Amino acid sequence: MKYLIILADGASDEPIEELGGKTPLMAANTPNIDKLCKLGVSGLLDTVPPSLHPGSEVANMMVMGYDAAKYYRGRGVLEAASMGVKTSLSDLVFRCNLISIEDEKILNHSAGHITTEEAKEIMEFLQEKLGSDKVNFYPGVSYRHLLVVDGGSDKINCVPPHDVPGTPYKEVLPTVQESDAQGTVDLIIDLMMKSKELLKDHPVNVKRREAGKPAADMIWPWSAGNTPDMPTLKELYGIESGAVISAVDLIYGLGAYAGLKGIHVEGSTGLYDTNYEGKAEAAINALKENQYVYLHIEASDEAGHEGDFKLKTKTLEYLDERVVKYVIDEVEKMEEPVTIALLPDHPTPCALRTHTRDAVPFFITKPGLEPDEVTEYNEEAAKKGAFGKIYGPEFMQTLLK
């Protein structure tokens, strides 16, 4: 048996008045997803431990079969693994966003989805101006980068910028959990303030403002942590070989710790304009050579963060037309049976523009598994699924059963 997980990041939502009280999943035209759902068994999955925030790193870790309450050590170290950044046990690794500020408030968490080329120029500039033996910046994709501090304390509170759009940034600066972390907090805030001053007149920002685009006004470090001690999926579940396909460093980093091969697809942007067809084809090719494939699609999450319910609905229709239809057609041609599961990692409601910890709808379609009575895929329909509500790692156990 082979296994394909299609992860539609942030796809679930809440009823939206402009959609007639429907969620984007309910409003979207998704005949292929519904076809798969009808052939399988549905349920709800809790992907966030009570002690942790509903971040993508936590939720995807749970979907992959790891108890995040036990293994989670922050987002930055996972992205470092994906980027090939070597870290030591003494390193404190932060995810480091480039963000936009307007009237001293956080305008967006993504510097207006700055291009990777523009961001690389900015991060290299910051490394030149602010980097040292103890502080290093590493450029990533679009607005997603790394800050590594040698010897820093992880006993600090850092607010994810996507959780607080419209908030005065000075109200949500890092704070200490324990007094001995004060030096780390002071360092991080100092770097943030200096970045704001340095980037004010940077050529990239001058051009972006002239083009009517949001500027990369400052860095925003968050989700600090040290190296996790995670078993591979082979050690945990006996999966012999696996691959992960995404546009997001975090997911590749999780895959690296899980023992999965990272497959990169040209044109994968993490946005609505990503290369859906290329990712679908890569998933099928990977499935021919591996027992397990984790296909991660980021677009619906970004639309949720933008608060754009029309775009979110469209990304779900793209997923259906340009990924799931192809997957169905190709899996039918394969000799070995394939189990397919589809789900989000967490909701990203358009009204809130951030993640919530509500349970997410899922279905598993497996040869020989008797379908339940659910005939369409959305938040409400899944409540009637035969799997009921399950928690985190139980999803993986159920998938492999």
C-alpha positions in Angstrom: 0.0 0.0 0.0 1.2 3.5 -0.9 0.0 6.7 0.9 -0.6 10.2 -0.5 -1.5 13.1 1.8 -2.8 16.2 0.1 -2.4 19.1 2.7 -4.4 22.2 1.8 -2.9 24.6 4.2 -5.4 26.8 6.1 -8.2 25.7 3.9 -11.0 25.4 6.6 -12.7 28.6 7.6 -15.9 30.0 9.2 -19.2 30.9 7.6 -18.9 34.1 5.6 -21.9 36.4 5.0 -20.8 37.4 1.5 -20.8 33.7 0.6 -24.4 33.2 1.8 -23.3 31.9 5.2 -21.0 29.3 3.6 -17.3 28.7 4.1 -14.9 28.9 1.1 -14.8 25.0 1.2 -18.6 24.9 1.0 -18.8 27.6 -1.7 -16.1 26.3 -3.9 -16.9 24.0 -6.9 -14.8 20.9 -6.1 -16.3 17.9 -7.9 -13.1 15.9 -7.8 -12.4 16.4 -4.1 -16.1 15.5 -3.4 -15.7 12.4 -5.6 -12.8 11.2 -3.5 -14.5 12.1 -0.3 -17.6 10.1 -1.3 -15.4 7.1 -1.8 -13.8 7.4 1.6 -14.5 8.0 5.3 -14.5 11.5 6.9 -13.9 13.0 10.3 -12.5 15.9 12.2 -8.9 16.2 13.4 -7.5 18.2 16.3 -4.1 19.3 15.1 -3.1 21.6 18.0 -2.1 20.5 21.5 -3.7 22.7 24.2 -0.2 23.9 25.3 0.8 25.1 21.9 -0.2 27.9 19.4 -2.0 26.9 16.2 1.0 27.4 13.9 1.6 25.6 10.7 4.8 24.0 12.1 2.8 22.5 15.0 -0.2 21.4 13.0 1.8 19.8 10.1 3.9 18.0 12.7 0.8 16.5 14.1 -0.6 15.6 10.7 2.7 13.8 9.9 2.2 11.7 13.0 4.3 13.4 15.6 2.9 14.6 19.0 4.0 18.3 18.8 3.6 18.6 22.6 6.6 16.3 22.8 8.7 17.1 19.8 8.1 20.8 18.9 11.1 23.1 19.4 10.1 26.1 17.3 9.7 26.9 13.6 13.1 28.4 12.9 15.1 25.1 13.4 12.8 23.3 11.0 13.3 25.9 8.3 17.0 25.9 8.9 17.1 22.1 8.2 15.3 22.7 4.9 17.6 25.5 3.9 20.7 23.5 4.7 21.8 25.9 7.4 23.9 24.1 9.9 23.0 24.8 13.5 24.7 23.8 16.8 23.0 22.9 20.1 23.9 26.4 21.4 22.1 28.2 18.5 18.8 29.8 18.9 17.1 29.9 15.5 14.3 32.3 14.7 11.9 32.5 11.7 12.6 36.0 10.5 9.9 37.7 8.5 10.2 40.9 6.5 7.0 42.9 7.3 5.3 46.1 6.3 4.6 48.9 8.7 2.1 51.8 8.2 1.4 54.5 10.7 3.5 52.5 13.2 1.1 49.5 12.8 1.7 46.1 11.2 0.3 46.4 7.7 1.1 42.8 6.7 3.3 39.9 7.7 4.9 39.4 4.2 6.2 42.8 3.0 3.5 42.7 0.4 4.7 39.2 -0.7 8.1 40.6 -1.6 9.9 38.7 -4.3 12.7 36.3 -3.3 15.2 38.3 -5.3 14.3 41.6 -3.6 14.3 39.9 -0.2 17.7 38.3 -0.8 19.2 41.7 -1.5 17.8 43.1 1.8 18.8 40.1 3.9 22.4 40.2 2.6 22.4 43.9 3.4 21.2 43.3 6.9 23.9 40.6 7.4 26.5 43.1 6.3 25.3 45.8 8.6 24.0 43.8 11.7 25.7 40.3 11.4 28.5 39.3 13.7 30.1 36.2 15.3 26.9 35.8 17.4 24.2 37.0 14.9 23.6 35.7 11.4 20.8 36.3 8.9 20.1 33.7 6.2 17.9 34.6 3.2 15.0 32.2 2.3 11.9 32.5 0.1 9.9 35.7 -0.3 9.4 37.2 3.1 10.5 34.0 5.0 14.0 34.1 6.4 16.2 33.0 9.3 18.0 34.7 12.2 20.4 32.6 14.2 21.7 33.8 17.6 24.5 31.9 19.2 23.9 31.3 22.9 20.4 33.0 23.1 17.7 31.9 25.5 14.5 30.4 24.2 12.6 31.6 27.3 11.1 34.5 25.4 7.7 35.4 23.9 7.6 36.4 20.3 4.3 37.2 18.6 3.8 35.8 15.0 3.3 38.9 12.8 0.4 37.2 10.9 -1.5 37.0 14.2 -1.6 40.8 14.7 -2.3 42.7 11.5 -3.3 46.3 12.3 -1.7 46.2 15.7 0.8 48.9 16.8 4.1 47.0 16.5 5.5 48.4 19.7 2.7 46.7 21.6 3.8 43.2 20.4 7.5 43.3 20.6 9.3 40.3 22.2 9.1 39.8 26.0 10.7 37.6 28.6 9.3 34.4 30.0 12.2 34.1 32.5 14.4 36.9 33.8 17.6 35.3 32.5 16.3 35.8 28.9 16.3 39.6 29.2 19.6 39.8 27.3 18.2 37.8 24.4 15.0 40.0 24.3 17.1 43.2 24.4 19.3 41.9 21.5 16.3 41.0 19.3 14.5 44.3 19.9 17.7 46.1 19.1 18.1 44.3 15.8 14.4 45.0 14.9 14.8 48.7 15.6 18.0 49.0 13.7 16.6 47.1 10.7 13.7 49.6 10.6 16.2 52.5 10.4 18.5 50.8 7.9 15.7 49.7 5.5 13.9 53.1 5.4 15.7 54.3 2.3 17.0 50.9 0.9 16.9 50.9 -2.9 14.6 47.9 -3.0 12.1 49.8 -0.8 12.4 53.0 -2.8 11.5 51.0 -6.0 8.6 49.2 -4.2 7.1 52.4 -3.0 7.4 54.0 -6.4 5.5 51.0 -7.8 2.8 51.3 -5.2 3.9 48.2 -3.4 4.3 47.8 0.4 7.9 48.1 1.6 10.0 45.7 3.6 10.0 48.1 6.6 11.6 45.9 9.3 12.5 42.3 10.4 10.2 40.4 12.7 11.8 37.4 14.4 9.6 34.8 16.0 9.2 31.1 16.8 12.6 30.7 18.4 13.9 27.2 19.3 16.8 24.8 19.5 17.4 21.6 17.6 14.7 19.0 18.1 15.2 15.3 18.8 12.7 13.7 16.4 12.6 10.0 15.2 12.1 9.5 11.5 8.8 8.2 10.1 10.6 4.9 9.4 11.5 4.6 13.1 8.1 5.7 14.3 5.8 4.0 11.8 7.9 1.7 9.6 7.5 3.8 6.5 10.3 2.6 4.2 10.6 5.6 1.9 8.9 8.9 1.5 8.9 12.4 -0.1 7.6 15.8 0.6 6.6 18.5 -2.0 5.9 22.1 -1.0 6.9 25.7 -1.6 7.6 26.4 2.1 10.9 25.9 3.9 9.1 24.9 7.1 7.5 21.8 5.4 10.8 20.7 3.9 12.4 21.1 7.3 9.8 18.9 8.9 10.3 16.4 6.1 14.1 16.4 6.6 13.7 15.5 10.3 11.0 12.9 9.3 13.4 11.3 6.9 11.6 12.4 3.8 13.2 13.4 0.5 12.5 17.0 -0.4 11.3 17.4 -4.0 11.3 21.0 -5.3 9.0 22.0 -8.2 9.9 24.9 -10.5 7.2 27.6 -10.2 6.1 26.7 -6.7 5.4 30.1 -5.1 3.3 29.3 -2.1 0.6 31.6 -3.5 -2.5 31.4 -5.7 -0.3 31.4 -8.8 1.8 28.4 -7.8 2.5 25.6 -10.3 -0.4 23.3 -9.3 0.1 21.0 -12.3 3.8 20.6 -11.6 3.3 19.7 -8.0 0.6 17.2 -8.9 2.9 15.5 -11.5 5.8 15.5 -9.0 3.6 13.9 -6.4 2.6 11.1 -8.7 6.1 10.5 -9.9 7.3 10.4 -6.2 4.5 8.0 -5.4 5.8 5.6 -8.0 9.1 5.4 -6.2 8.1 5.9 -2.6 5.7 4.4 -0.1 4.6 7.8 1.3 4.2 11.3 -0.2 3.2 14.5 1.6 1.9 17.1 -1.0 1.6 20.5 0.7 -0.3 23.4 -1.0 0.1 26.7 0.7 -2.2 29.0 -1.4 -5.4 28.8 0.6 -3.6 29.8 3.8 -2.1 32.9 2.2 -5.5 33.9 0.9 -6.9 33.5 4.4 -4.1 35.7 5.9 -5.0 38.3 3.3 -8.7 38.1 4.3 -9.6 37.5 0.7 -12.5 35.0 0.7 -13.0 35.1 -3.1 -9.3 34.3 -3.7 -9.4 31.6 -1.1 -12.4 30.0 -2.8 -10.6 30.2 -6.1 -7.5 28.5 -4.7 -9.6 25.6 -3.5 -11.1 25.3 -7.0 -7.6 25.3 -8.5 -6.6 22.5 -6.0 -9.6 20.5 -7.3 -9.2 21.2 -11.0 -5.4 21.2 -11.3 -4.2 18.8 -8.6 -6.9 16.4 -7.4 -8.3 15.6 -10.8 -4.9 14.6 -12.1 -4.1 12.6 -9.0 -7.4 10.6 -9.4 -6.7 9.9 -13.1 -3.1 8.8 -12.4 -3.7 6.7 -9.3 -6.3 4.7 -11.2 -3.5 3.6 -13.6 -1.1 2.5 -10.8 -0.7 -1.2 -10.1 -0.2 -0.9 -6.4 -3.1 0.3 -4.3 -3.0 3.9 -3.0 -4.6 5.4 0.1 -5.3 9.2 -0.4 -6.1 11.6 2.4 -7.0 15.3 2.1 -7.1 17.9 4.9 -5.9 21.3 6.1 -3.4 21.6 8.9 -5.5 24.3 10.7 -8.2 26.9 9.8 -7.2 30.3 8.6 -10.5 32.2 8.7 -10.6 35.2 6.3 -12.4 37.3 8.9 -9.6 36.8 11.4 -6.7 36.6 9.0 -4.8 34.3 11.3 -4.9 30.6 12.4 -7.3 29.1 14.9 -7.1 25.8 16.8 -10.5 24.4 15.6 -10.6 20.8 14.4 -10.1 20.4 10.7 -12.2 18.3 8.3 -10.4 15.3 6.7 -11.2 12.2 4.7 -9.3 9.0 3.9 -10.0 7.0 0.8 -8.5 3.6 0.9 -9.1 0.5 -1.3 -11.1 -1.9 0.8 -12.3 0.7 3.3 -16.1 0.9 3.4 -17.2 4.5 2.7 -19.4 6.3 5.1 -22.4 8.5 4.2 -20.6 11.8 3.7 -20.8 12.8 0.1 -19.0 16.2 0.0 -15.9 17.7 1.6 -16.3 20.7 4.0 -16.4 21.6 7.6 -20.0 20.8 8.3 -20.2 17.5 6.3 -17.1 16.1 8.0 -18.9 16.4 11.4 -21.1 13.4 10.2 -18.1 11.3 9.3 -17.6 7.8 10.7 -14.2 8.6 12.0 -15.7 11.2 14.4 -13.1 13.5 16.0 -9.6 12.3 16.5 -6.4 13.8 17.9 -3.1 14.6 16.1 -1.0 11.4 15.7 -4.2 9.3 15.6 -4.6 10.5 12.0 -1.4 8.8 10.9 -2.3 5.7 12.9 -5.7 5.7 11.2 -4.2 6.3 7.8 -1.8 3.3 8.1 -4.3 0.9 9.7 
